[in-house]
Amino acid sequence: MFEITGTVKKVFEEQTFGSGFNKREFVLTIESGKFPQDIKFECVKDKVSLVATLKPGAKAKVFFDLRGREWKESYFVNLNAWKIESLGGSPDAPADEDGAPLPEEPGQAVDEDVPF
């Protein structure tokens, strides 16, 4: 289990495949070293609904697992998100007179399920 905090950069539309498998991806910008990193996560099957609450510009904490697979001697890695917590900080959030975002209820978990 891994977790990381960042700012939502992009939310993609849900994808459904012929087999009935569905997924939805989003990108989180992480402040890491000299340059920010844009990291793409995916939610699959029943976790797709977690992405519905994400808005670009909002802060979020993402709990995820690493998934790897081989296909025709090529190797792929996915970051499989299974829990997302909103941390506020959206561009539309109310601010105090200094322009700082007002605190929201901390740790509002979108989903409390564990991955097993």
Stockholm file with secondary structure:
# STOCKHOLM 1.0

chainA/1-116         MFEITGTVKKVFEEQTFGSGFNKREFVLTIESGKFPQDIKFECVKDKVSLVATLKPGAKAKVFFDLRGREWKESYFVNLNAWKIESLGGSPDAPADEDGAPLPEEPGQAVDEDVPF
#=GR chainA/1-116 SS CEEEEEEEEEECCCEECTTSCEEEEEEEEECCTTSCEEEEEEEEGGGGGGGGGCCTTCEEEEEEEEEEEEETTEEEEEEEEEEEEEEECCTTSCBCTTSCBCCCCTTEESCCCCCC
#=GC SS_cons         CEEEEEEEEEECCCEECTTSCEEEEEEEEECCTTSCEEEEEEEEGGGGGGGGGCCTTCEEEEEEEEEEEEETTEEEEEEEEEEEEEEECCTTSCBCTTSCBCCCCTTEESCCCCCC
//
